[in-house]
């Protein structure tokens, strides 16, 4: 099993992991990356 994505997406993931930062995006590709990579996604949805 593998994942396919752009070079830019994977650089964002690498920086996020290295500096322990959450990724702020609405790009659904990152949800797939999160299944494999130890990234955190910022939850920007407002409940209420």
C-alpha positions, -999 to 999 in steps of 0.1 A, spaced: 0 0 0 12 34 -8 1 70 -12 5 93 -41 8 131 -38 26 161 -50 61 170 -40 48 202 -24 23 183 -3 50 160 10 73 189 18 44 205 38 40 171 56 77 169 64 79 204 78 48 198 98 63 166 114 97 181 119 84 212 137 53 195 153 29 219 136 -7 212 126 -15 216 89 -43 241 81 -60 230 49 -93 219 34 -75 197 9 -89 162 13 -56 147 2 -41 154 36 -68 133 53 -54 104 32 -18 113 41 -28 113 78 -37 76 75 0 68 68 21 98 79 23 111 115 8 145 106 -17 166 126 -45 185 108 -58 218 123 -96 215 128 -109 248 115 -146 240 117 -166 259 142 -190 239 162 -224 254 170 
